Amino acid sequence: MAKVLALDIGKKRTGIAETDPFQLIATGLPTVLTTDLFSFLDTYIKAESPELVVVGEPKQMQGMASEIEPFIQEVLVKFKAKWPAIPVQRVDERFTSKMASHAISQSGMSKKKQQNKALIDEVSAVIILQTWLNRK
């Protein structure tokens, strides 16, 4: 088995998580600026050769696509053009930011650290990946 990579793509930042090689545990990686995402992916994919990328699919409460979805689609078109052999699966990411904020607040971190948006994005990516692992 190989690792699975998860991305919580935003216009400013992208939260990132990966599984262990046995695909049992989701672990957060440092959040990157979305403008630097492909540079990060170049390095990561060469080093880790993930077998799959899981990408959060933001939806509104009624199940319709969120307003950021066209931006994410643009990123995915570029991703698939650059790495056509790596499959991409989408996972509904409704409430992941709220779940991430709640988990961080329960961790005992200072209020300042709890408001760190990069940390929230990282934890959101972990939740997206853990959701995928639980369904697998």
N, CA, C and O of each residue as an XYZ file, in Angstrom:
544
protein
N       0.838     -1.186      0.000
C       0.000      0.000      0.000
C       0.878      1.242      0.000
O       2.051      1.202      0.372
N       0.290      2.321     -0.418
C       0.988      3.594     -0.424
C       0.149      4.612      0.340
O      -1.013      4.366      0.662
N       0.749      5.739      0.618
C       0.050      6.807      1.322
C      -1.053      7.404      0.462
O      -1.043      7.314     -0.765
N      -2.005      8.017      1.160
C      -3.057      8.805      0.530
C      -2.879     10.228      1.039
O      -2.642     10.445      2.227
N      -2.992     11.182      0.147
C      -2.837     12.590      0.480
C      -4.205     13.248      0.454
O      -5.027     12.934     -0.407
N      -4.460     14.156      1.385
C      -5.724     14.892      1.401
C      -5.440     16.381      1.318
O      -4.471     16.879      1.891
N      -6.310     17.086      0.586
C      -6.181     18.528      0.416
C      -7.493     19.203      0.766
O      -8.561     18.788      0.314
N      -7.401     20.245      1.572
C      -8.537     21.122      1.859
C      -8.193     22.445      1.176
O      -7.590     23.333      1.779
N      -8.587     22.559     -0.092
C      -8.160     23.674     -0.930
C      -8.994     24.915     -0.650
O     -10.224     24.887     -0.690
N      -8.294     25.998     -0.368
C      -8.931     27.300     -0.205
C      -8.247     28.300     -1.117
O      -7.190     28.008     -1.678
N      -8.827     29.456     -1.268
C      -8.227     30.462     -2.143
C      -6.911     30.988     -1.591
O      -6.012     31.324     -2.362
N      -6.778     31.066     -0.267
C      -5.542     31.567      0.342
C      -4.603     30.437      0.766
O      -3.411     30.460      0.460
N      -5.150     29.456      1.471
C      -4.345     28.379      2.043
C      -4.948     27.030      1.687
O      -6.139     26.911      1.400
N      -4.080     26.008      1.715
C      -4.535     24.632      1.512
C      -4.064     23.797      2.695
O      -2.866     23.682      2.956
N      -5.020     23.220      3.397
C      -4.696     22.285      4.467
C      -4.326     20.946      3.851
O      -4.905     20.531      2.847
N      -3.360     20.278      4.459
C      -2.838     19.030      3.894
C      -2.736     17.967      4.984
O      -2.359     18.255      6.119
N      -3.077     16.742      4.618
C      -2.932     15.603      5.529
C      -2.519     14.387      4.710
O      -2.713     14.344      3.495
N      -1.952     13.409      5.388
C      -1.555     12.164      4.725
C      -1.856     10.992      5.632
O      -1.978     11.133      6.849
N      -1.971      9.832      5.010
C      -2.099      8.603      5.791
C      -0.707      8.016      5.990
O       0.264      8.440      5.363
N      -0.639      7.043      6.869
C       0.552      6.214      6.964
C       0.522      5.258      5.762
O      -0.501      5.173      5.083
N       1.613      4.542      5.484
C       1.614      3.639      4.318
C       0.554      2.540      4.364
O       0.180      2.005      3.320
N       0.068      2.198      5.550
C      -0.953      1.161      5.677
C      -2.371      1.739      5.610
O      -3.350      0.998      5.698
N      -2.477      3.047      5.456
C      -3.746      3.760      5.338
C      -4.661      3.531      6.543
O      -5.851      3.249      6.404
N      -4.064      3.662      7.725
C      -4.822      3.497      8.958
C      -5.052      4.806      9.696
O      -6.092      4.995     10.328
N      -4.071      5.717      9.615
C      -4.083      6.936     10.431
C      -3.891      8.152      9.542
O      -3.045      8.149      8.648
N      -4.679      9.193      9.789
C      -4.532     10.470      9.089
C      -3.726     11.422      9.971
O      -4.012     11.580     11.158
N      -2.722     12.048      9.374
C      -1.847     12.974     10.087
C      -1.760     14.278      9.309
O      -1.640     14.273      8.083
N      -1.821     15.390     10.024
C      -1.721     16.688      9.372
C      -0.305     17.017      8.972
O       0.652     16.662      9.660
N      -0.182     17.703      7.846
C       1.080     18.265      7.390
C       0.928     19.785      7.423
O      -0.196     20.285      7.479
N       2.025     20.519      7.390
C       1.899     21.980      7.433
C       1.049     22.521      6.280
O       1.165     22.083      5.135
N       0.209     23.468      6.617
C      -0.618     24.158      5.631
C       0.283     24.987      4.722
O       1.274     25.560      5.175
N      -0.067     25.049      3.432
C       0.711     25.849      2.488
C      -0.188     26.909      1.861
O      -1.407     26.754      1.799
N       0.432     27.976      1.405
C      -0.315     28.952      0.630
C      -0.746     28.264     -0.659
O       0.035     27.520     -1.252
N      -1.955     28.498     -1.092
C      -2.452     27.839     -2.295
C      -1.596     28.208     -3.508
O      -1.461     27.410     -4.436
N      -1.023     29.397     -3.505
C      -0.126     29.785     -4.601
C       1.128     28.910     -4.639
O       1.779     28.807     -5.679
N       1.470     28.280     -3.513
C       2.651     27.410     -3.426
C       2.291     25.926     -3.477
O       3.165     25.074     -3.322
N       1.012     25.611     -3.693
C       0.551     24.220     -3.613
C       1.276     23.314     -4.599
O       1.721     22.232     -4.215
N       1.408     23.720     -5.850
C       2.014     22.827     -6.843
C       3.498     22.622     -6.597
O       4.033     21.563     -6.924
N       4.167     23.601     -6.034
C       5.568     23.427     -5.645
C       5.662     22.375     -4.534
O       6.523     21.497     -4.573
N       4.763     22.476     -3.541
C       4.716     21.478     -2.475
C       4.424     20.092     -3.053
O       5.093     19.116     -2.711
N       3.417     20.013     -3.933
C       3.027     18.723     -4.504
C       4.155     18.100     -5.329
O       4.350     16.885     -5.282
N       4.897     18.911     -6.079
C       6.045     18.390     -6.833
C       6.988     17.625     -5.908
O       7.369     16.488     -6.186
N       7.352     18.265     -4.816
C       8.285     17.659     -3.859
C       7.661     16.443     -3.182
O       8.290     15.389     -3.085
N       6.423     16.593     -2.714
C       5.764     15.520     -1.979
C       5.554     14.288     -2.848
O       5.851     13.173     -2.420
N       5.052     14.472     -4.043
C       4.739     13.331     -4.912
C       6.009     12.597     -5.327
O       6.003     11.370     -5.419
N       7.091     13.317     -5.577
C       8.361     12.661     -5.898
C       8.866     11.826     -4.726
O       9.399     10.733     -4.922
N       8.699     12.335     -3.518
C       9.218     11.649     -2.333
C       8.318     10.522     -1.841
O       8.817      9.483     -1.409
N       7.006     10.706     -1.899
C       6.076      9.776     -1.251
C       5.254      8.914     -2.203
O       4.740      7.875     -1.787
N       5.115      9.304     -3.449
C       4.328      8.561     -4.442
C       2.959      8.129     -3.904
O       2.683      6.932     -3.828
N       2.109      9.073     -3.533
C       0.791      8.680     -3.025
C      -0.018      7.972     -4.107
O       0.108      8.280     -5.292
N      -0.843      7.029     -3.687
C      -1.647      6.289     -4.667
C      -2.963      6.994     -4.976
O      -3.646      6.648     -5.939
N      -3.314      7.977     -4.163
C      -4.601      8.647     -4.304
C      -4.529     10.008     -3.626
O      -3.792     10.190     -2.656
N      -5.299     10.963     -4.141
C      -5.457     12.256     -3.478
C      -6.943     12.445     -3.199
O      -7.780     12.313     -4.092
N      -7.249     12.750     -1.963
C      -8.615     13.022     -1.525
C      -8.738     14.532     -1.378
O      -7.917     15.172     -0.721
N      -9.772     15.093     -1.996
C      -9.959     16.546     -1.975
C     -11.322     16.859     -1.391
O     -12.327     16.257     -1.768
N     -11.343     17.803     -0.469
C     -12.598     18.222      0.125
C     -13.531     18.825     -0.909
O     -13.107     19.558     -1.802
N     -14.813     18.500     -0.769
C     -15.846     19.020     -1.666
C     -16.810     19.865     -0.838
O     -17.697     19.340     -0.164
N     -16.619     21.187     -0.901
C     -17.480     22.057     -0.088
C     -18.879     22.143     -0.668
O     -19.066     22.380     -1.861
N     -19.848     21.949      0.195
C     -21.247     22.014     -0.229
C     -22.019     22.907      0.733
O     -21.662     23.059      1.901
N     -23.077     23.486      0.209
C     -23.979     24.260      1.047
C     -24.898     23.283      1.786
O     -24.915     22.088      1.493
N     -25.640     23.797      2.722
C     -26.518     22.937      3.533
C     -27.492     22.118      2.684
O     -27.818     20.986      3.039
N     -27.956     22.676      1.574
C     -28.927     21.985      0.729
C     -28.256     20.969     -0.191
O     -28.933     20.298     -0.971
N     -26.932     20.850     -0.107
C     -26.209     19.886     -0.928
C     -25.668     20.457     -2.221
O     -24.982     19.759     -2.967
N     -25.965     21.720     -2.498
C     -25.454     22.355     -3.714
C     -23.983     22.722     -3.526
O     -23.511     22.888     -2.402
N     -23.271     22.844     -4.640
C     -21.855     23.202     -4.588
C     -21.676     24.580     -3.972
O     -22.476     25.487     -4.200
N     -20.619     24.720     -3.191
C     -20.278     25.997     -2.578
C     -19.694     26.939     -3.628
O     -19.318     26.507     -4.717
N     -19.620     28.208     -3.299
C     -19.116     29.207     -4.244
C     -17.642     29.021     -4.594
O     -17.197     29.525     -5.625
N     -16.880     28.319     -3.775
C     -15.462     28.101     -4.058
C     -15.230     26.913     -4.989
O     -14.112     26.722     -5.468
N     -16.243     26.126     -5.249
C     -16.093     24.913     -6.062
C     -15.489     25.181     -7.443
O     -14.638     24.397     -7.862
N     -15.868     26.236     -8.182
C     -15.214     26.479     -9.483
C     -13.695     26.691     -9.352
O     -12.927     26.260    -10.212
N     -13.277     27.349     -8.284
C     -11.841     27.535     -8.045
C     -11.165     26.183     -7.810
O     -10.100     25.912     -8.365
N     -11.784     25.342     -6.991
C     -11.221     24.013     -6.714
C     -11.156     23.203     -8.008
O     -10.176     22.495     -8.243
N     -12.174     23.298     -8.838
C     -12.171     22.585    -10.119
C     -10.992     23.017    -10.992
O     -10.375     22.182    -11.652
N     -10.678     24.309    -10.999
C      -9.523     24.796    -11.758
C      -8.234     24.157    -11.248
O      -7.389     23.732    -12.036
N      -8.092     24.094     -9.937
C      -6.901     23.471     -9.340
C      -6.843     21.996     -9.733
O      -5.773     21.487    -10.069
N      -7.979     21.311     -9.694
C      -8.007     19.881    -10.017
C      -7.708     19.619    -11.487
O      -7.080     18.611    -11.811
N      -8.137     20.490    -12.377
C      -7.807     20.338    -13.801
C      -6.285     20.412    -13.978
O      -5.706     19.614    -14.714
N      -5.649     21.359    -13.310
C      -4.180     21.484    -13.379
C      -3.504     20.252    -12.765
O      -2.515     19.743    -13.293
N      -4.058     19.785    -11.637
C      -3.493     18.608    -10.978
C      -3.554     17.397    -11.901
O      -2.559     16.694    -12.074
N      -4.719     17.154    -12.492
C      -4.897     15.981    -13.353
C      -4.045     16.072    -14.614
O      -3.615     15.049    -15.148
N      -3.801     17.282    -15.089
C      -2.934     17.452    -16.261
C      -1.484     17.126    -15.909
O      -0.751     16.562    -16.722
N      -1.081     17.485    -14.699
C       0.306     17.278    -14.278
C       0.562     15.847    -13.793
O       1.630     15.287    -14.040
N      -0.416     15.261    -13.106
C      -0.266     13.909    -12.545
C      -1.473     13.051    -12.949
O      -2.291     12.709    -12.095
N      -1.594     12.704    -14.216
C      -2.785     11.971    -14.673
C      -2.914     10.565    -14.085
O      -4.012     10.008    -14.067
N      -1.832      9.995    -13.614
C      -1.885      8.626    -13.088
C      -2.380      8.572    -11.636
O      -2.670      7.491    -11.125
N      -2.477      9.716    -10.978
C      -2.914      9.723     -9.579
C      -4.408     10.031     -9.533
O      -4.824     11.134     -9.889
N      -5.219      9.063     -9.096
C      -6.663      9.318     -9.019
C      -6.995     10.327     -7.920
O      -6.272     10.458     -6.933
N      -8.095     11.026     -8.118
C      -8.594     12.003     -7.155
C     -10.002     11.590     -6.758
O     -10.838     11.293     -7.611
N     -10.253     11.575     -5.466
C     -11.608     11.325     -4.967
C     -12.032     12.532     -4.144
O     -11.210     13.174     -3.489
N     -13.304     12.826     -4.185
C     -13.846     13.963     -3.438
C     -14.584     13.455     -2.204
O     -15.186     12.382     -2.217
N     -14.524     14.255     -1.136
C     -15.214     13.943      0.111
C     -15.952     15.200      0.561
O     -15.373     16.286      0.611
N     -17.213     15.048      0.882
C     -18.019     16.157      1.396
C     -17.330     16.736      2.625
O     -17.033     16.022      3.582
N     -17.084     18.040      2.583
C     -16.371     18.653      3.702
C     -17.239     19.605      4.517
O     -16.719     20.455      5.241
N     -18.557     19.466      4.402
C     -19.429     20.319      5.223
C     -19.092     20.141      6.695
O     -18.924     19.021      7.178
N     -18.998     21.232      7.381
C     -18.771     21.292      8.830
C     -17.343     20.964      9.251
O     -17.058     20.978     10.449
N     -16.426     20.668      8.316
C     -15.074     20.305      8.764
C     -14.383     21.456      9.468
O     -13.672     21.228     10.446
N     -14.565     22.680      9.005
C     -13.925     23.819      9.676
C     -14.467     23.987     11.087
O     -13.709     24.266     12.016
N     -15.772     23.818     11.252
C     -16.366     23.924     12.594
C     -15.880     22.778     13.478
O     -15.572     22.983     14.652
N     -15.812     21.575     12.915
C     -15.314     20.429     13.678
C     -13.856     20.638     14.058
O     -13.447     20.309     15.171
N     -13.069     21.187     13.129
C     -11.653     21.446     13.396
C     -11.505     22.487     14.500
O     -10.700     22.312     15.415
N     -12.275     23.569     14.419
C     -12.215     24.612     15.453
C     -12.591     24.043     16.814
O     -11.961     24.363     17.823
N     -13.613     23.206     16.840
C     -14.039     22.595     18.106
C     -12.949     21.676     18.656
O     -12.650     21.713     19.850
N     -12.360     20.859     17.800
C     -11.298     19.948     18.254
C     -10.108     20.729     18.798
O      -9.524     20.354     19.815
N      -9.756     21.808     18.123
C      -8.624     22.627     18.566
C      -8.952     23.288     19.904
O      -8.099     23.354     20.789
N     -10.190     23.781     20.056
C     -10.558     24.439     21.316
C     -10.546     23.453     22.479
O     -10.272     23.836     23.617
N     -10.843     22.180     22.198
C     -10.839     21.155     23.241
C      -9.428     20.683     23.594
O      -9.236     19.975     24.582
N      -8.445     21.077     22.784
C      -7.079     20.591     22.979
C      -6.335     21.287     24.106
O      -5.287     20.813     24.546
N      -6.868     22.406     24.574
C      -6.188     23.128     25.647
C      -5.207     24.170     25.145
O      -4.488     24.769     25.946
N      -5.158     24.401     23.854
C      -4.278     25.428     23.301
C      -4.747     26.813     23.714
O      -5.910     27.006     24.069
N      -3.843     27.765     23.665
C      -4.197     29.149     23.984
C      -5.202     29.667     22.963
O      -5.303     29.143     21.853
N      -5.945     30.704     23.353
C      -6.941     31.297     22.454
C      -6.286     31.772     21.155
O      -6.869     31.635     20.079
N      -5.091     32.321     21.252
C      -4.396     32.827     20.060
C      -4.110     31.682     19.093
O      -4.343     31.820     17.892
N      -3.609     30.554     19.596
C      -3.327     29.402     18.738
C      -4.610     28.809     18.175
O      -4.619     28.305     17.053
N      -5.697     28.866     18.946
C      -6.972     28.324     18.481
C      -7.503     29.094     17.280
O      -8.269     28.544     16.489
N      -7.113     30.346     17.130
C      -7.586     31.173     16.023
C      -6.667     31.126     14.812
O      -6.900     31.829     13.829
N      -5.626     30.307     14.873
C      -4.682     30.173     13.772
C      -5.380     29.466     12.602
O      -5.656     28.268     12.664
N      -5.659     30.224     11.543
C      -6.413     29.673     10.413
C      -5.651     28.563      9.695
O      -6.271     27.641      9.164
N      -4.328     28.633      9.669
C      -3.540     27.572      9.035
C      -3.719     26.265      9.798
O      -3.808     25.199      9.188
N      -3.773     26.338     11.124
C      -3.987     25.133     11.934
C      -5.392     24.577     11.696
O      -5.574     23.363     11.608
N      -6.376     25.460     11.593
C      -7.748     25.011     11.315
C      -7.796     24.304      9.959
O      -8.461     23.277      9.823
N      -7.092     24.847      8.947
C      -7.061     24.211      7.629
C      -6.388     22.841      7.693
O      -6.840     21.896      7.046
N      -5.314     22.731      8.470
C      -4.615     21.446      8.612
C      -5.520     20.409      9.258
O      -5.623     19.280      8.777
N      -6.173     20.794     10.346
C      -7.060     19.856     11.044
C      -8.256     19.504     10.154
O      -8.733     18.370     10.184
N      -8.735     20.454      9.374
C      -9.830     20.163      8.432
C      -9.403     19.105      7.424
O     -10.180     18.207      7.095
N      -8.171     19.207      6.932
C      -7.661     18.200      5.991
C      -7.586     16.833      6.653
O      -7.888     15.818      6.024
N      -7.185     16.801      7.919
C      -7.148     15.530      8.653
C      -8.559     14.950      8.771
O      -8.747     13.745      8.606
N      -9.538     15.788      9.053
C     -10.920     15.313      9.182
C     -11.431     14.789      7.841
O     -12.103     13.759      7.792
N     -11.117     15.493      6.759
C     -11.515     15.028      5.427
C     -10.913     13.649      5.148
O     -11.601     12.743      4.677
N      -9.630     13.506      5.444
C      -8.959     12.234      5.184
C      -9.481     11.135      6.102
O      -9.656      9.995      5.670
N      -9.728     11.467      7.351
C     -10.254     10.458      8.275
C     -11.649     10.027      7.856
O     -12.009      8.861      8.015
N     -12.441     10.952      7.322
C     -13.759     10.603      6.787
C     -13.613      9.594      5.653
O     -14.345      8.607      5.584
N     -12.662      9.857      4.772
C     -12.420      8.927      3.645
C     -11.968      7.566      4.186
O     -12.446      6.531      3.721
N     -11.058      7.556      5.158
C     -10.577      6.289      5.731
C     -11.730      5.516      6.366
O     -11.819      4.298      6.209
N     -12.607      6.208      7.075
C     -13.731      5.544      7.742
C     -14.698      4.913      6.751
O     -15.331      3.902      7.057
N     -14.816      5.500      5.570
C     -15.719      4.962      4.544
C     -15.086      3.857      3.737
O     -15.789      3.066      3.108
N     -13.779      3.789      3.744
C     -13.041      2.830      2.912
C     -13.285      1.407      3.315
O     -12.733      0.490      2.706
